[in-house]
């Protein structure tokens, strides 16, 4: 998903995120959703998404890890445009 991202703001419906996460189980889906949102639409991260993730993966270290991974992935993509 991030590899094909062109820098545009994903649609508000959230279908893009749900479609990308169709196969994982609920806990994996919460991690994937948070990582994708951190990468492509961080302003759409809600307390609900954070609570869902924290229920499956307790601890601030894991939360910060998934958010950092998502934002780093987006930064790498944007950096690739500068070449």
Buried (B, 14 or more C-beta within 10 A) or exposed (E): BBEEBEEEEBEEEEEBBEEBBEEEEEEEBBBBBBBBBBBBBEEBBEEEBBEBBBEBBEEEEBBEBBBEBBBEBBEEBEEEEEE
